[in-house]
Amino acid sequence: MAGGERRGFGRLIADEARFLHSLIVRPRTTGAVSPSGPALTKRMAGHVSPDEDLPVIELGPGTGVVTKALIERGVKPSRIIAIEYSPEFCAMIRDRFPGVTVIEGDAYDLDRTLGGRVDRISSVISSLPLVARPLEDRIRLVEAGLARMAPGKPFIQFSYLRKGPIETAPPTFTMEVSPWVWMNIPPARVWLYRQARA
Ligand SMILES: C[S@@+](CC[C@H](N)C(=O)[O-])C[C@H]1O[C@@H](n2cnc3c(N)ncnc32)[C@H](O)[C@@H]1O
């Protein structure tokens, strides 16, 4: 095994350990047993347009697997605004992804957490464990994200649940779901929420 691969493998194990630690300390906000796999993060990032300048809001980046997929997709780091609760994960994202704006705060209080930094955005890409919060909070979050986007742009969310984190869309937005990503542990699907047409 080459040195780079060994380092890469070591980092993978270290990230799994940090994630597990976070799950033990903050089970409701961590919401998963390990970071999302590349098949899932690539599918999520595939819905973000790399060819524009508006910011992309990433919610709950954790160890940065989705951030990495966004950058690999061609999204400039300077466009990414990552909102994360855990100070440890915030430090990790700042260290690993120079140029990404990291805000330590509550994603559900989007307006206050963004603090007037941005008005219009391209999309939201979220790994938050939405079901840990009441349905009204989940819907309010999606609506707050969509209110900053152009019609047709997606709020991207993964979920392990068959019916997704929002079983029935309110009149304000539509829902679309991907096929199951079986190459993820556990298998997950990607939900896209978009503004309903007026
Ligand atoms: C399921 S993990 C996802 C991590 C990573 N993006 C992935 O896909 O593996 C959820 C992440 O959301 C963060 N989180 C949970 N609730 C949050 C909140 N209200 N505001 C900001 N971040 C939150 C957790 O700290 C954790 O890093």
The ligand as an SDF file (V2000), in Angstrom:
LIG
                    3D

 27 29  0  0  0  0  0  0  0  0999 V2000
  -26.0160   12.7140    9.4230 C   0  0  0  0  0  0  0  0  0  0  0  0
  -24.6750   13.8360    9.7670 S   0  0  0  0  0  0  0  0  0  0  0  0
  -24.1670   14.1600    8.0960 C   0  0  0  0  0  0  0  0  0  0  0  0
  -22.7060   14.4610    7.9230 C   0  0  0  0  0  0  0  0  0  0  0  0
  -22.1890   14.4510    6.4930 C   0  0  0  0  0  0  0  0  0  0  0  0
  -22.6880   15.5460    5.6870 N   0  0  0  0  0  0  0  0  0  0  0  0
  -22.5350   13.1620    5.8190 C   0  0  0  0  0  0  0  0  0  0  0  0
  -23.3520   13.1370    4.9050 O   0  0  0  0  0  0  0  0  0  0  0  0
  -21.9660   12.1610    6.2470 O   0  0  0  0  0  0  0  0  0  0  0  0
  -25.5630   15.2740   10.2740 C   0  0  0  0  0  0  0  0  0  0  0  0
  -24.7070   16.5020   10.5170 C   0  0  0  0  0  0  0  0  0  0  0  0
  -25.5920   17.6060   10.7760 O   0  0  0  0  0  0  0  0  0  0  0  0
  -25.1050   18.3590   11.8770 C   0  0  0  0  0  0  0  0  0  0  0  0
  -26.2800   19.0220   12.4740 N   0  0  0  0  0  0  0  0  0  0  0  0
  -27.3410   18.4300   13.0980 C   0  0  0  0  0  0  0  0  0  0  0  0
  -28.2460   19.3440   13.4880 N   0  0  0  0  0  0  0  0  0  0  0  0
  -27.7770   20.5430   13.0830 C   0  0  0  0  0  0  0  0  0  0  0  0
  -28.2790   21.8670   13.1590 C   0  0  0  0  0  0  0  0  0  0  0  0
  -29.4540   22.1460   13.7580 N   0  0  0  0  0  0  0  0  0  0  0  0
  -27.5510   22.8610   12.6180 N   0  0  0  0  0  0  0  0  0  0  0  0
  -26.3580   22.6030   12.0110 C   0  0  0  0  0  0  0  0  0  0  0  0
  -25.8210   21.3580   11.9050 N   0  0  0  0  0  0  0  0  0  0  0  0
  -26.5180   20.3330   12.4310 C   0  0  0  0  0  0  0  0  0  0  0  0
  -24.4500   17.3110   12.7740 C   0  0  0  0  0  0  0  0  0  0  0  0
  -23.5470   17.8950   13.6970 O   0  0  0  0  0  0  0  0  0  0  0  0
  -23.7860   16.4090   11.7330 C   0  0  0  0  0  0  0  0  0  0  0  0
  -22.5150   16.8750   11.3850 O   0  0  0  0  0  0  0  0  0  0  0  0
  1  2  1  0
  2  3  1  0
  2 10  1  0
  3  4  1  0
  4  5  1  0
  5  6  1  0
  5  7  1  0
  7  8  2  0
  7  9  1  0
 10 11  1  0
 11 12  1  0
 11 26  1  0
 12 13  1  0
 13 14  1  0
 13 24  1  0
 14 15  1  0
 14 23  1  0
 15 16  2  0
 16 17  1  0
 17 18  1  0
 17 23  2  0
 18 19  1  0
 18 20  2  0
 20 21  1  0
 21 22  2  0
 22 23  1  0
 24 25  1  0
 24 26  1  0
 26 27  1  0
M  CHG  2   2   1   9  -1
M  END
$$$$
